[in-house]
């Protein structure tokens, strides 16, 4: 346990360290791209407005500022651009470049002209220029059209503008008031919102206010989602590498268990590591050895019993031959009949034991072939009817199931299993035995019902145990050796099916059922 814990803990700790390095690199790389896009999005509306009429609108910009205009028309050869940057400019996109000289924005203004601008604070300055343009253009329209003009210009410059009364200046701090009165604009800290609003002079009654200019948020949800996914992938990959080796060892253990289930009792787990899986393999090997010993003992016992029983059979037959020399016919014939009956019973017992032994060997050789199960059932019913003429023994088939009556089985063993169930039913039935058959596309089912005393529910599983006998209605006086139902269950097991017992709803007695797949390869 400690070794497994240390391996998993060390692996997870190492993966977290690696993830921290990867996450830091991802965070900076993603935000570098996002920040570049953010700056381009802030300046693009202003540049798009200028390049519609570059020369006229640059002159207009010069006319509304007392400072040196940082916008200018340049020749493309004055700057060196990368191939990607030139392609973006050719597609009409605005690009932003940062260098030691500051932040420069560029846009293609014609076949041989380029609009360039320098910004010390790009988001603020681009928003301020847009606010001034909105103010000038709104003042030029009638008062009743100002709201529509503000809405349209706001969409053009990707800003939200509104007119507020000039009296709000009295509520501003002194430093903000002073800047507004001196420069005609100021930034207004926004409470509870990201970014600062802008106030630009409009006229003697109103101030044009620009809602907070969105600031760059390095912790946006796409970034966090990417980092979380990267973390899960990193930890998942680590756990997979740690557990895949463990799973591979468990699969070996599973493979050995499957081989033992198929009858390869000498299969063993080859894992000498002293950890949880290694200890499990050791215990599994001990269990397999124990099972192998038990099976070997069982086989020896069954073969020994069959061998020992054949010796008294030979002696009985010899005694019969000796008795035949006697002159008292009535006595001799009576003894001969009893001895011959004992001989037949012993032979039947030997046959049952040998059959059970073959089925318990862990994988008898079955010759599966397509056989007509309906014919097998009818054959068994005919045989039992001739043996028990005083009973009504019949076979019933579900209508429409004849099309599926051919199944892949070992005909000899299926015949034996049906014969055992019908023979068992005839020993306890009062007057009637019914064999009900239902053949489907996937499975075959045979139910053998009788009108006898039935079996208590508490004994339903015990009746399939070898040499088991019930102490109630089904007693030793009814005959049998306690192996017939065990043989049936083993036959169905090797056919991939099941044998089980219940209560007959129609006849009131016992109901034994056989269910197996119609195709053994399915």
Phi, psi and omega per residue, in radians:
X1 nan -0.761 -3.127
X2 -1.111 -0.703 -3.138
X3 -1.113 -0.771 3.121
X4 -1.105 -0.752 -3.130
X5 -1.093 -0.772 -3.119
X6 -1.134 -0.693 3.131
X7 -1.121 -0.815 -3.114
X8 -1.164 -0.751 -3.119
X9 -1.119 -0.781 -3.141
X10 -1.124 -0.715 3.128
X11 -1.119 -0.745 3.134
X12 -1.172 -0.724 3.119
X13 -1.079 -0.754 3.114
X14 -1.128 -0.701 3.130
X15 -1.128 -0.650 3.101
X16 -1.137 -0.673 3.107
X17 -1.136 -0.789 3.107
X18 -1.090 -0.712 3.140
X19 -1.104 -0.660 3.139
X20 -1.055 -0.732 3.114
X21 -1.158 -0.788 3.141
X22 -1.108 -0.745 -3.113
X23 -1.104 -0.688 3.126
X24 -1.106 -0.776 3.106
X25 -1.119 -0.738 3.103
X26 -1.084 -0.728 -3.099
X27 -1.068 -0.836 -3.118
X28 -1.212 -0.692 -3.116
X29 -1.169 -0.809 -3.129
X30 -1.131 -0.751 -3.098
X31 -1.247 -0.473 3.060
X32 -1.109 -0.763 3.106
X33 -1.179 -0.777 -3.124
X34 -1.105 -0.665 -3.131
X35 -1.197 -0.641 3.076
X36 -1.112 -0.765 3.101
X37 -1.114 -0.665 3.137
X38 -1.076 -0.798 -3.130
X39 -1.154 -0.673 3.112
X40 -1.150 -0.678 3.113
X41 -1.159 -0.552 -3.131
X42 -1.292 -0.609 -3.050
X43 -1.675 -0.328 -3.053
X44 -1.037 -0.773 -3.131
X45 -1.048 -0.698 3.136
X46 -1.148 -0.777 3.137
X47 -1.134 -0.711 3.117
X48 -1.073 -0.634 3.120
X49 -1.178 -0.705 -3.081
X50 -1.210 -0.767 -3.007
X51 -1.322 -0.096 3.006
X52 -1.114 -0.703 3.052
X53 -2.458 1.329 -2.915
X54 -1.027 -0.866 -3.049
X55 -1.207 -0.791 -3.123
X56 -1.127 -0.713 -3.056
X57 -1.373 -0.456 3.013
X58 -1.175 -0.685 3.067
X59 -1.096 -0.685 3.110
X60 -1.108 -0.710 3.125
X61 -1.122 -0.658 3.101
X62 -1.117 -0.526 -3.070
X63 -1.341 -0.312 -3.079
X64 -1.843 0.220 3.101
X65 -2.410 2.552 3.112
X66 -1.628 -0.249 -3.133
X67 -1.540 2.989 3.095
X68 -1.194 2.284 -3.130
X69 -1.304 2.238 -3.136
X70 -1.555 -0.031 3.078
X71 -1.582 2.530 3.125
X72 -2.847 2.711 3.036
X73 -1.606 2.252 -3.032
X74 -2.191 2.776 3.014
X75 -1.466 2.433 -3.119
X76 -0.978 -0.498 -3.081
X77 -1.263 -0.223 -3.097
X78 -1.279 -0.296 3.142
X79 -2.234 2.604 3.092
X80 -1.741 2.093 3.130
X81 -2.013 2.647 3.054
X82 -1.293 2.966 -3.135
X83 -1.080 -0.746 3.123
X84 -1.106 -0.721 -3.136
X85 -1.136 -0.694 3.109
X86 -1.136 -0.681 3.105
X87 -1.128 -0.702 3.127
X88 -1.158 -0.711 3.094
X89 -1.113 -0.669 -3.139
X90 -1.141 -0.509 3.114
X91 -1.486 0.141 3.092
X92 1.444 0.291 3.137
X93 -1.562 2.700 3.066
X94 -1.680 2.335 3.128
X95 -2.072 2.635 3.133
X96 -2.164 2.255 -3.141
X97 -2.121 2.417 3.091
X98 -2.006 2.371 3.051
X99 -2.611 -2.994 -3.106
X100 -1.102 -0.433 -3.122
X101 -1.402 -0.227 3.134
X102 2.268 -2.719 -3.098
X103 -1.873 2.217 3.124
X104 -2.134 2.444 3.078
X105 -2.069 2.517 -3.091
X106 -2.400 2.615 3.032
X107 -2.671 2.534 -3.134
X108 -1.268 2.163 -3.108
X109 -1.901 0.019 -3.135
X110 2.924 -3.139 -3.110
X111 -1.032 -0.619 -3.096
X112 -2.270 0.405 3.135
X113 -2.274 2.611 3.132
X114 -2.434 2.329 3.100
X115 -1.554 2.199 3.118
X116 -2.251 2.645 -3.141
X117 -2.631 2.621 3.094
X118 -1.912 2.417 3.125
X119 -2.326 2.344 2.974
X120 -1.449 -0.708 3.073
X121 -2.301 1.599 -2.973
X122 -1.031 -0.901 -3.107
X123 -1.017 -0.770 -3.094
X124 -1.219 -0.813 -3.065
X125 -1.195 -0.679 3.119
X126 -1.161 -0.676 3.094
X127 -1.170 -0.662 3.140
X128 -1.140 -0.773 3.095
X129 -1.053 -0.756 3.128
X130 -1.110 -0.692 -3.141
X131 -1.117 -0.707 3.116
X132 -1.108 -0.747 3.130
X133 -1.129 -0.723 3.105
X134 -1.080 -0.722 3.140
X135 -1.086 -0.828 -3.111
X136 -1.123 -0.766 -3.089
X137 -1.265 -0.539 3.117
X138 -1.250 -0.639 3.118
X139 -1.151 -0.388 -3.069
X140 -1.422 -0.100 -3.121
X141 -1.890 2.923 3.129
X142 -1.167 2.692 -3.082
X143 -1.034 -0.693 -3.107
X144 -1.204 -0.231 -3.139
X145 -1.813 0.055 -3.046
X146 -1.147 -0.712 -3.095
X147 -1.089 -0.773 3.129
X148 -1.144 -0.661 3.124
X149 -1.138 -0.746 3.110
X150 -1.059 -0.735 -3.138
X151 -1.119 -0.758 -3.112
X152 -1.185 -0.772 3.131
X153 -1.182 -0.588 3.102
X154 -1.083 -0.689 3.088
X155 -1.165 -0.661 -3.125
X156 -1.096 -0.753 -3.066
X157 -1.745 0.152 3.090
X158 1.003 0.758 3.124
X159 -2.375 2.801 3.079
X160 -1.955 1.931 -3.049
X161 -1.976 2.587 3.089
X162 -2.668 2.750 3.101
X163 -1.727 2.276 3.112
X164 -2.156 2.666 -3.121
X165 -1.068 2.566 3.142
X166 -1.120 -0.380 -3.088
X167 -1.139 -0.273 -3.122
X168 -1.166 -0.258 -3.138
X169 -1.040 -0.578 -3.092
X170 -1.101 -0.381 -3.107
X171 -1.538 -0.147 -3.099
X172 -1.410 2.715 3.007
X173 -1.116 2.761 -3.044
X174 -1.050 -0.712 -3.101
X175 -1.165 -0.621 3.121
X176 -1.251 -0.692 3.078
X177 -1.057 -0.797 -3.104
X178 -1.063 -0.714 -3.140
X179 -1.178 -0.694 -3.124
X180 -1.141 -0.774 -3.118
X181 -1.189 -0.526 -3.106
X182 -1.442 -0.770 -3.001
X183 -1.894 -0.166 3.137
X184 1.418 0.164 3.070
X185 -2.781 2.841 3.071
X186 -2.855 2.829 3.060
X187 -1.767 2.466 -3.084
X188 -2.051 2.049 3.094
X189 -1.040 2.312 -3.120
X190 -1.734 2.165 -3.115
X191 -1.384 2.214 3.095
X192 1.289 0.110 3.130
X193 -2.274 2.637 3.138
X194 -1.385 2.394 3.109
X195 1.579 2.854 3.124
X196 -1.836 2.535 3.037
X197 -1.442 2.835 3.107
X198 -2.076 2.439 3.041
X199 -2.086 2.203 -3.119
X200 -2.191 2.403 -3.128
X201 -1.065 2.471 -3.111
X202 -2.124 -1.157 3.037
X203 -2.678 -2.854 -3.062
X204 -1.347 -0.115 -3.107
X205 -2.014 -0.505 -3.015
X206 -2.270 2.791 3.003
X207 -2.113 2.384 3.053
X208 -1.474 2.093 -3.121
X209 -1.967 2.253 3.078
X210 -1.750 2.162 3.118
X211 -1.020 2.800 -3.027
X212 -0.800 2.224 3.059
X213 -1.264 2.135 -3.096
X214 -0.974 2.296 3.075
X215 -1.683 2.822 -3.137
X216 -1.281 2.232 3.139
X217 -1.923 1.835 -3.107
X218 -1.197 -0.301 -3.083
X219 -1.847 0.674 3.110
X220 -1.143 2.736 -3.050
X221 -1.088 -0.568 3.070
X222 -1.074 -0.636 3.119
X223 -1.168 -0.817 3.139
X224 -1.078 -0.708 3.117
X225 -1.083 -0.741 3.122
X226 -1.083 -0.748 -3.138
X227 -1.157 -0.685 3.137
X228 -1.145 -0.788 3.127
X229 -1.081 -0.742 3.115
X230 -1.081 -0.686 3.104
X231 -1.120 -0.763 3.127
X232 -1.121 -0.696 3.120
X233 -1.126 -0.745 -3.121
X234 -1.123 -0.827 3.140
X235 -1.176 -0.708 3.114
X236 -1.075 -0.733 3.125
X237 -1.115 -0.694 3.121
X238 -1.122 -0.818 3.138
X239 -1.110 -0.631 3.117
X240 -1.106 -0.778 3.139
X241 -1.119 -0.620 -3.127
X242 -1.284 -0.705 -3.040
X243 -1.542 -0.366 -3.115
X244 -1.102 -0.673 3.111
X245 -1.153 -0.706 3.096
X246 -1.140 -0.718 3.138
X247 -1.147 -0.638 3.124
X248 -1.089 -0.702 3.107
X249 -1.181 -0.650 3.105
X250 -1.188 -0.595 3.098
X251 -1.136 -0.624 3.059
X252 -1.086 -0.730 3.103
X253 -1.108 -0.718 3.107
X254 -1.112 -0.693 3.134
X255 -1.102 -0.725 3.117
X256 -1.139 -0.707 3.115
X257 -1.082 -0.692 3.113
X258 -1.148 -0.694 3.115
X259 -1.105 -0.719 3.105
X260 -1.127 -0.691 3.121
X261 -1.103 -0.519 3.113
X262 -1.410 -0.087 3.112
X263 1.938 -0.045 3.112
X264 -1.457 1.338 -3.011
X265 -1.208 -0.225 3.120
X266 -1.592 0.069 3.110
X267 -1.222 2.432 -3.114
X268 -2.416 2.751 3.117
X269 -1.512 2.224 3.136
X270 -1.794 1.452 -3.129
X271 -2.603 1.857 -3.060
X272 -1.752 0.117 -3.137
X273 -1.220 2.487 -3.094
X274 -1.669 1.228 3.026
X275 -2.394 -2.922 -3.050
X276 -1.053 -0.816 -3.130
X277 -1.196 -0.691 3.113
X278 -1.096 -0.745 3.103
X279 -1.137 -0.668 3.081
X280 -1.076 -0.724 3.103
X281 -1.089 -0.682 3.118
X282 -1.106 -0.815 3.120
X283 -1.113 -0.664 3.130
X284 -1.101 -0.727 3.121
X285 -1.100 -0.691 3.114
X286 -1.126 -0.722 3.117
X287 -1.096 -0.751 -3.138
X288 -1.095 -0.705 3.105
X289 -1.109 -0.695 3.137
X290 -1.141 -0.756 3.117
X291 -1.097 -0.728 3.139
X292 -1.079 -0.707 3.116
X293 -1.136 -0.748 -3.130
X294 -1.098 -0.739 3.138
X295 -1.134 -0.715 3.126
X296 -1.090 -0.744 3.118
X297 -1.113 -0.719 3.139
X298 -1.092 -0.764 3.135
X299 -1.084 -0.776 3.136
X300 -1.074 -0.684 -3.138
X301 -1.120 -0.787 -3.111
X302 -1.140 -0.764 3.126
X303 -1.167 -0.625 3.112
X304 -1.159 -0.733 3.123
X305 -1.071 -0.815 -3.136
X306 -1.072 -0.648 3.132
X307 -1.194 -0.754 -3.120
X308 -1.170 -0.539 -3.124
X309 -1.291 -0.480 -3.127
X310 -1.220 -0.504 3.141
X311 -1.143 -0.872 3.076
X312 -1.102 -0.515 3.079
X313 -1.081 -0.753 3.128
X314 -1.113 -0.673 -3.136
X315 -1.165 -0.671 -3.141
X316 -1.121 -0.769 3.122
X317 -1.081 -0.681 3.104
X318 -1.121 -0.714 3.097
X319 -1.095 -0.620 3.103
X320 -1.073 -0.757 3.137
X321 -1.096 -0.636 3.127
X322 -1.215 -0.705 -3.104
X323 -1.157 -0.499 -3.135
X324 -1.062 -0.349 3.123
X325 -1.416 -0.151 -3.112
X326 -1.252 2.700 -3.116
X327 -1.659 -0.267 -3.139
X328 -1.463 1.682 -2.991
X329 -1.157 -0.764 -3.072
X330 -1.093 -0.801 -3.141
X331 -1.150 -0.737 -3.086
X332 -1.141 -0.736 -3.123
X333 -1.158 -0.613 3.109
X334 -1.138 -0.779 3.132
X335 -1.175 -0.690 3.137
X336 -1.090 -0.703 3.131
X337 -1.113 -0.738 3.133
X338 -1.159 -0.747 -3.135
X339 -1.144 -0.731 -3.138
X340 -1.115 -0.624 3.093
X341 -1.147 -0.715 3.100
X342 -1.111 -0.697 3.129
X343 -1.077 -0.766 3.132
X344 -1.099 -0.709 3.135
X345 -1.146 -0.711 3.112
X346 -1.146 -0.713 3.113
X347 -1.096 -0.719 3.111
X348 -1.114 -0.694 3.121
X349 -1.124 -0.736 3.112
X350 -1.078 -0.735 3.136
X351 -1.098 -0.724 3.117
X352 -1.116 -0.766 -3.125
X353 -1.112 -0.760 -3.141
X354 -1.145 -0.703 3.107
X355 -1.109 -0.793 3.122
X356 -1.082 -0.681 3.136
X357 -1.105 -0.744 3.131
X358 -1.099 -0.712 -3.112
X359 -1.278 -0.381 -3.133
X360 -1.631 0.092 -3.073
X361 -1.329 -0.031 3.079
X362 1.589 0.391 3.091
X363 2.481 1.248 3.112
X364 -1.138 2.704 3.122
X365 -1.403 1.868 -3.112
X366 -1.827 2.329 3.118
X367 -1.703 1.458 -3.124
X368 -1.204 2.337 3.105
X369 -2.654 2.783 3.126
X370 -1.288 2.171 -3.100
X371 -2.391 2.667 3.125
X372 -1.486 1.796 -3.093
X373 -1.162 -0.555 3.121
X374 -1.079 -0.728 3.112
X375 -1.136 -0.657 3.121
X376 -1.091 -0.774 -3.140
X377 -1.108 -0.797 3.134
X378 -1.086 -0.632 3.117
X379 -1.118 -0.785 3.140
X380 -1.110 -0.761 3.141
X381 -1.064 -0.739 3.114
X382 -1.104 -0.740 3.136
X383 -1.114 -0.781 -3.107
X384 -1.240 -0.555 3.121
X385 -1.139 -0.618 3.118
X386 -1.266 -0.518 3.133
X387 -1.373 -0.627 -3.102
X388 -2.091 1.291 -3.090
X389 -1.191 -0.321 -3.113
X390 -1.424 -0.111 -3.137
X391 -1.898 2.619 3.048
X392 -1.611 1.858 -3.116
X393 -1.991 2.114 -3.068
X394 -2.414 2.803 3.093
X395 -2.095 2.343 3.107
X396 -2.121 2.392 -3.116
X397 -2.141 2.337 3.121
X398 -1.110 2.333 -3.102
X399 -1.061 2.348 3.112
X400 1.532 -0.103 -3.104
X401 -1.556 -0.068 -3.133
X402 -1.083 -0.478 -3.120
X403 -1.146 -0.318 -3.128
X404 -1.955 0.342 -3.029
X405 -1.272 -0.288 3.126
X406 -1.535 2.180 -3.087
X407 -2.355 2.701 3.078
X408 -1.446 1.836 -3.083
X409 -2.481 3.000 2.879
X410 -1.639 1.749 -2.983
X411 -0.934 -0.681 -3.096
X412 -1.094 -0.736 -3.101
X413 -1.330 -0.648 3.096
X414 -1.134 -0.690 3.063
X415 -1.056 -0.734 -3.124
X416 -1.131 -0.750 -3.107
X417 -1.148 -0.765 3.106
X418 -1.141 -0.716 3.125
X419 -1.069 -0.739 3.125
X420 -1.085 -0.754 -3.115
X421 -1.185 -0.769 -3.139
X422 -1.169 -0.742 3.100
X423 -1.088 -0.690 3.096
X424 -1.101 -0.710 -3.135
X425 -1.169 -0.643 -3.124
X426 -1.167 -0.426 -3.137
X427 -1.277 -0.447 -3.058
X428 -2.008 -0.174 -3.115
X429 -1.252 2.597 3.083
X430 -1.452 -0.797 -3.092
X431 -2.622 -0.219 -2.963
X432 -2.544 2.420 3.025
X433 -2.327 2.288 -3.135
X434 -2.152 2.275 3.048
X435 -1.839 1.904 -3.078
X436 -1.776 2.189 -3.063
X437 -2.091 2.400 3.093
X438 -2.399 1.879 -3.122
X439 -1.790 2.206 3.122
X440 -2.063 3.090 -3.128
X441 -1.157 -0.553 -3.080
X442 -1.796 -0.680 -3.018
X443 -2.335 2.786 3.008
X444 -2.047 2.471 -3.133
X445 -2.390 2.351 3.087
X446 -2.256 2.192 3.105
X447 -2.020 2.192 3.093
X448 -1.912 2.024 -3.069
X449 -2.071 2.569 3.078
X450 -2.383 2.914 3.137
X451 -1.813 0.507 3.125
X452 -1.416 -2.849 -3.084
X453 -1.258 -0.232 -3.138
X454 1.373 -3.120 -3.103
X455 -2.167 2.297 3.084
X456 -1.029 2.526 -3.086
X457 -1.058 -0.537 -3.137
X458 -1.166 -0.307 -3.114
X459 -1.855 0.142 -3.058
X460 -1.081 -0.632 -3.123
X461 -1.487 -0.545 -3.057
X462 -1.227 -0.410 -3.078
X463 -1.160 -0.343 -3.138
X464 -1.565 0.007 3.133
X465 -1.405 2.420 -3.107
X466 -1.048 2.359 3.103
X467 1.129 0.204 -3.141
X468 -1.374 2.461 3.057
X469 -2.343 2.546 3.121
X470 -1.596 2.661 -3.070
X471 -1.693 0.001 -3.096
X472 -1.793 -2.009 -3.008
X473 -1.198 -0.523 -3.100
X474 -1.781 1.585 -3.019
X475 -1.884 3.128 -3.120
X476 -1.118 -0.455 -3.127
X477 -1.147 -0.316 -3.141
X478 -1.380 -0.130 -3.140
X479 1.625 -3.097 -3.137
X480 1.556 2.913 -3.065
X481 -2.110 0.024 -3.128
X482 1.417 0.244 3.141
X483 -1.997 -0.303 -3.038
X484 -1.034 -0.850 -3.125
X485 -1.245 -0.557 3.063
X486 -1.115 -0.696 3.099
X487 -1.121 -0.723 3.125
X488 -1.039 -0.834 -3.118
X489 -1.083 -0.695 -3.141
X490 -1.188 -0.652 3.102
X491 -1.078 -0.796 -3.139
X492 -1.175 -0.578 3.113
X493 -1.073 -0.782 -3.117
X494 -1.312 -0.181 3.000
X495 -1.667 0.125 3.140
X496 1.300 0.342 -3.100
X497 -2.104 -2.794 -3.100
X498 -2.469 2.669 3.001
X499 -2.186 2.295 -3.123
X500 -2.597 2.891 -3.043
X501 -2.149 2.655 3.103
X502 -2.698 -2.749 -3.131
X503 -2.001 2.323 -3.135
X504 -1.333 2.129 3.120
X505 -1.351 -0.463 -3.094
X506 -1.495 -0.726 -3.056
X507 -1.836 -0.310 3.081
X508 1.559 -0.160 -3.141
X509 -1.695 -2.530 -3.131
X510 -1.482 2.723 3.105
X511 -2.385 1.933 3.097
X512 -1.782 2.363 -3.044
X513 -2.180 2.469 3.035
X514 -2.109 2.246 3.117
X515 -2.351 2.244 3.110
X516 -2.617 2.735 3.119
X517 -1.190 2.428 -3.103
X518 -1.167 -0.591 3.102
X519 -1.982 2.163 -3.088
X520 -1.254 -0.380 3.131
X521 -1.426 -0.125 -3.072
X522 -1.261 nan nan
